């Protein structure tokens, strides 16, 4: 396992195997996560023999390298990273006056095949390790600090289905939340899903109370199955029951994501059906004008309004 995917106790075990005092594990973890160093040599209170061991074993703190960065007119920045096997993933920084939100990837590709999603059309390659998930954030945190800023929020909404990579995603969330690391509150972490029912129920039992965002995008099973094949496995009624269970267990409000596709799910009667579907549920709805992929079209601003 790469170093940034380990908790202090796991780093201590690794160091003790090399006859190094366990307290050095706390120091190494702090440098990696709290200080987001990009070089092992930057760990100024860690002995040289430990630095050399880390270099020989892990080469570098982060198991990824930046390939390109593109900035949109609204200031949003999209980063393309190469992993150790030369697979590529994207992370996005969304700057706001009081917030710095990072949207990160959890898989190379995606197996969900949602028709409106570019990643879903590219196919699934593999899950990311917890270290590869964490490294996206640490890379951006390191470079943000040079401008006097810091990450405030993380959303698992990039490439891949987060709950299909459940263990690595939860490990990364706990690393982000760790008091000796970035120490981001669980409520600043949002995990998105297209609707994997067993994992939603599992998430309800976790001791880390992250936010949950559910990609809904349609109000009938026939329509949802047309654009989201996952609905054939977990239809709307089953999905909503799992979401109700999540709310009952956690007391947390769910965000339902609804991408507006022109002529498909943006008519007044569908808006009414959406209201009926979610009435009485602890939730809010995020309406998203679609960024077109394939044949789907973005609705007019009049329709959105």
C-alpha positions in Angstrom: 0.0 0.0 0.0 1.3 3.5 -0.9 2.3 5.6 2.1 -0.5 8.3 1.8 -3.1 5.5 2.0 -1.9 4.5 5.5 -3.0 5.6 9.0 -0.3 6.5 11.6 -0.6 3.1 13.2 0.1 1.4 9.9 3.1 3.6 9.2 4.4 2.8 12.6 4.2 -0.9 11.8 6.2 -0.4 8.6 8.9 1.6 10.4 9.2 -0.8 13.3 9.8 -3.6 10.7 12.9 -1.6 9.8 13.9 -1.0 13.5 12.8 2.6 13.5 11.0 4.1 16.6 7.3 4.0 16.2 6.8 7.7 17.1 8.4 8.6 13.7 5.2 7.2 12.2 3.2 10.1 13.7 5.7 12.6 12.3 5.6 11.1 8.8 1.8 11.0 8.8 1.7 14.7 9.9 4.1 15.7 7.2 2.2 13.9 4.5 -1.3 14.9 5.4 -1.3 18.0 7.6 1.5 19.7 5.8 0.9 18.1 2.3 4.6 17.9 1.5 5.6 17.0 -2.1 9.0 15.6 -1.2 10.2 13.3 1.6 13.2 15.7 2.0 10.8 18.4 3.3 10.2 16.4 6.5 12.7 18.5 8.5 12.4 16.7 11.8 12.6 13.2 10.4 16.1 11.5 10.4 18.0 11.0 7.2 17.9 7.2 7.5 14.0 7.3 7.6 13.9 9.7 4.6 16.2 7.3 2.6 14.0 4.3 3.6 10.8 6.2 2.4 12.5 7.1 -0.9 13.7 3.6 -1.6 10.3 2.1 -0.8 7.8 4.6 -2.1 9.8 6.8 -4.5 7.6 9.9 -3.9 4.8 10.9 -1.5 2.1 10.9 -4.2 1.4 8.0 -6.6 0.4 10.4 -9.4 1.8 13.2 -11.6 0.1 16.2 -13.2 -0.2 16.0 -17.0 -2.4 19.1 -17.8 -4.5 21.7 -16.1 -7.4 23.6 -17.9 -9.2 26.6 -16.4 -12.8 27.5 -17.4 -14.0 31.1 -17.7 -15.7 30.7 -14.3 -12.4 29.9 -12.6 -13.1 26.1 -12.3 -9.8 24.2 -12.8 -9.7 20.6 -14.3 -6.5 18.6 -13.5 -5.5 15.5 -15.5 -3.2 13.2 -13.5 -1.2 10.1 -14.6 -1.0 7.2 -12.2 1.8 4.7 -11.8 0.4 2.4 -14.5 -0.1 5.4 -16.9 -3.9 5.3 -16.4 -5.3 8.9 -16.2 -7.9 10.4 -13.9 -9.3 13.9 -13.4 -9.8 16.1 -10.4 -11.6 19.5 -10.4 -11.1 22.5 -8.2 -14.2 24.7 -7.8 -13.1 28.1 -6.2 -15.6 30.2 -4.4 -15.2 33.2 -2.1 -15.5 31.2 1.1 -14.9 27.7 -0.1 -12.4 25.6 -2.1 -14.1 22.5 -3.2 -12.3 19.5 -4.8 -14.2 17.0 -6.9 -12.2 13.8 -7.1 -12.2 10.5 -8.9 -12.5 7.1 -7.4 -12.1 4.8 -10.4 -10.3 4.7 -13.8 -13.4 4.8 -16.0 -16.8 3.6 -14.8 -18.9 0.5 -15.2 -22.3 2.2 -14.7 -22.7 3.3 -18.3 -25.0 6.3 -17.7 -25.8 7.6 -21.1 -25.3 11.3 -20.2 -21.8 10.7 -18.6 -18.6 10.8 -20.7 -16.8 8.6 -18.2 -19.5 6.0 -18.3 -19.2 5.8 -22.0 -15.4 5.1 -21.8 -15.8 1.9 -19.9 -14.4 0.6 -16.6 -10.7 -0.1 -16.1 -10.1 -0.4 -12.3 -10.7 0.9 -8.9 -8.3 3.5 -7.4 -6.5 2.7 -4.3 -7.1 4.9 -1.2 -3.7 6.4 -1.8 -4.6 7.4 -5.3 -7.8 9.0 -4.1 -6.0 10.9 -1.3 -3.1 12.0 -3.5 -5.5 14.0 -5.7 -6.4 16.1 -2.7 -2.9 16.4 -1.2 -1.5 17.5 -4.5 -4.1 20.3 -4.8 -3.7 21.2 -1.1 0.0 21.6 -1.5 -0.3 23.9 -4.5 -3.2 25.9 -3.0 -1.2 26.7 0.1 1.3 28.5 -2.0 -1.5 31.0 -2.7 -2.6 31.2 0.9 -5.6 29.0 0.4 -6.7 25.6 1.6 -9.3 22.9 0.7 -12.5 23.3 2.6 -14.8 20.7 1.0 -14.4 17.4 -0.9 -17.0 15.8 -3.2 -16.6 12.3 -4.5 -18.2 13.1 -7.9 -15.4 12.7 -10.4 -14.6 9.7 -12.6 -16.2 6.4 -11.3 -18.9 5.3 -9.0 -17.7 5.9 -5.4 -19.8 3.3 -3.7 -18.5 0.6 -6.1 -15.1 1.2 -4.6 -16.5 1.3 -1.1 -13.5 0.3 1.1 -11.0 2.6 -0.6 -13.5 5.5 -0.5 -14.2 5.1 3.2 -10.5 4.8 4.0 -9.8 8.0 2.1 -12.6 9.8 3.9 -11.3 8.7 7.3 -7.8 9.9 6.2 -9.2 13.3 5.2 -11.1 13.5 8.5 -8.1 12.4 10.7 -7.2 14.9 13.4 -3.5 14.8 12.6 -4.1 15.2 8.9 -6.2 17.7 7.0 -8.8 17.3 9.8 -11.8 18.0 7.5 -15.1 17.6 9.2 -17.2 14.7 8.0 -19.9 17.1 7.0 -17.5 18.7 4.5 -17.2 15.4 2.7 -19.9 14.4 0.2 -20.1 10.9 -1.4 -22.1 10.6 -4.6 -23.8 7.4 -5.9 -25.9 6.4 -8.9 -27.9 4.3 -6.5 -26.1 1.2 -5.2 -28.6 0.1 -2.6 -26.5 -2.3 -0.5 -23.7 0.3 -0.2 -26.1 3.0 0.8 -27.3 0.8 3.6 -23.8 0.1 4.6 -22.9 3.8 4.6 -25.8 4.3 7.0 -24.0 2.2 9.6 -20.6 4.0 9.4 -19.4 6.1 12.3 -18.3 8.8 9.9 -21.3 11.0 9.1 -20.5 12.2 5.6 -23.0 13.7 3.2 -24.8 11.5 0.7 -25.7 12.7 -2.9 -27.9 10.4 -5.0 -28.0 10.7 -8.8 -31.8 10.5 -9.6 -32.2 12.1 -13.0 -35.6 10.6 -13.7 -38.9 10.1 -11.9 -40.1 6.8 -13.4 -38.4 3.4 -13.7 -38.7 3.3 -17.5 -37.1 6.7 -18.0 -34.4 6.1 -15.4 -33.5 2.7 -16.8 -33.2 4.2 -20.2 -30.4 6.6 -19.1 -29.1 4.7 -16.0 -28.7 0.9 -16.4 -28.2 0.6 -12.6 -31.9 1.2 -12.2 -32.6 -2.2 -13.7 -30.8 -3.7 -10.7 -32.1 -1.2 -8.1 -35.4 0.4 -9.2 -36.7 3.6 -7.8 -38.8 2.2 -5.0 -35.9 0.1 -3.7 -33.5 3.0 -4.0 -35.8 5.4 -2.1 -36.4 2.8 0.6 -32.6 2.6 1.1 -32.3 6.3 1.2 -35.1 6.5 3.8 -33.2 3.9 5.8 -30.0 6.1 5.5 -31.9 9.1 6.8 -33.5 7.2 9.7 -30.2 5.9 10.8 -28.1 9.1 10.4 -30.6 12.0 10.6 -28.7 13.4 7.6 -30.4 15.1 4.7 -29.8 13.6 1.3 -29.1 15.6 -1.8 -30.9 14.3 -4.9 -29.1 15.2 -8.1 -31.3 15.8 -11.2 -29.6 16.6 -14.5 -32.0 18.4 -16.8 -32.1 16.8 -20.3 -33.9 18.7 -22.9 -37.2 17.0 -23.9 -36.6 14.0 -21.7 -37.0 14.9 -18.0 -37.5 18.7 -18.0 -41.3 19.0 -18.5 -43.6 20.5 -15.9 -45.4 17.2 -15.3 -42.1 15.6 -14.5 -41.3 18.4 -12.0 -44.6 17.7 -10.3 -43.8 14.0 -10.2 -40.4 14.8 -8.6 -42.2 16.8 -5.9 -44.6 13.9 -5.2 -41.7 11.4 -5.2 -39.7 13.2 -2.6 -42.5 14.8 -0.5 -42.0 14.3 3.2 -38.4 13.1 2.8 -35.5 14.9 4.4 -33.7 16.0 1.3 -33.0 18.8 -1.1 -32.8 18.6 -4.9 -30.0 19.9 -7.0 -31.1 20.8 -10.6 -28.2 20.6 -13.0 -28.5 21.8 -16.6 -26.9 19.0 -18.5 -23.4 19.3 -20.1 -24.3 17.4 -23.3 -22.7 14.0 -24.1 -23.9 12.1 -27.1 -27.4 12.9 -28.2 -28.7 14.5 -24.9 -29.2 18.2 -25.0 -29.0 20.9 -22.4 -32.4 22.6 -21.7 -33.0 26.3 -22.3 -32.6 28.6 -19.3 -36.4 29.3 -19.5 -37.1 25.6 -18.8 -34.5 25.5 -16.0 -36.1 28.5 -14.3 
